[in-house]
Amino acid sequence: MDTKKELTVGGVELKWDLETGDVLFENGDVVFFWISAMKTFFDTIKEISGVEATKLVFETTGFRQGLIVGEGFRDIKNIDTTNVVEWLSNTYATAGWGKVEIKEIDLENDTFSLYIQDDWEYKMNQLDDKNTKGIFVPSHYAGVLSGLFQKNYWYSIVQYQDENHPHSIVKYFPSEVSIQHNIHELSRRQEAEKIAQLEELVNDKTKALQELVKELSSPIIPVLEDIIVVPMIGVYDRERTEDLLDNILIQLPKYQAKYLLLDLTGLNGSMCKHTAMAIDKLGSAARLLGTEVILVGISAELALTITKTLTNLKEYECLQSLQHGIYYALGKSGRRIV
């Protein structure tokens, strides 16, 4: 049995050595795969990487693979514009890549138009997803031309092979677009998408927290007839101040309260001028509705602050605890707890 075989097709040498298991294509090691096996390989990449990343993977791999082929044959065959048409057609047909022809060459602008028919990627896509367009093969030929002529080529799909078109038409031209550029662009897009998603999540959470704060902030608590308590918690900016005023002033007539006890215990012993202004506005508005405002939960520290810097609050009755405030309001109304 002859374990070594040699064959020349279209000027391309193929060799087999069954003893070593080597298959050589122009003296370079090659591996043969069924198209169905390649489809499984491509489908696996799609499952792992996702659609957008998969496209970039195929494009990058195809281009870099073509670059190796172009650089290799440039040295082996001395390929230039005078023989590239015949070489490309013979070489790739022999390798099972279908029919490819350079039908238009513009030497002045260094552009090439390739007509590609029944390549393995097209056949692979026809197995179950006929709407999928070729990515690997068009980018591969961009790499081939880049390797052959030592300048970066990129491509533009003019026409895809389908039921109405017997071949794909791809135009190749010198370009500053590179695989590295596309990789960086994808990374930037993915990063921007992640940032946008996070910003949207933060905005949603912030809105939810703001709604929760509105629900929990400064609730009106009726404790006895004519007496209501409103605990104040945290810092009151303009928005919280407006919510406080709207909430309390709208509901005061409902309770027919004569005494409003603002419990300042939740201010943690400190108060800014903005919060003091909120209290003062509330007190002035409450008076117009016939309700007296009493400040309770006054710590020693807060009392000192009111005396020194927040003098506008000195006109209000200030008591140490909520209990004292309730007793005070009852006393003013002629009642007491028995």
Secondary structure by P-SEA (a helix, b strand, c coil): cccbbbbbcccbbbbbbcccbbbbcccbbbbbbcaaaaaaaaaaaaacccaaaaaaaaaaaaaaaaaaaaaaaaaacccccccaaaaaaaaaaaaccccccccccccccbbbbbbbcccaaaaaaacccccccccaaaaaaaaaaaaaccbbbbbbbcccccccccbbbbbbbbccccaaaaaaaaaaaaaaaaaaaaaaaaaaaaaaaaaaaaaaccccccccccbbbbbbcccccaaaaaaaaaaaaaacccccccbbbbccccccccccaaaaaaaaaaaaaaaaacbbbbbccccaaaaaaaaccccccccccccccaaaaaaaaaaaaccccc
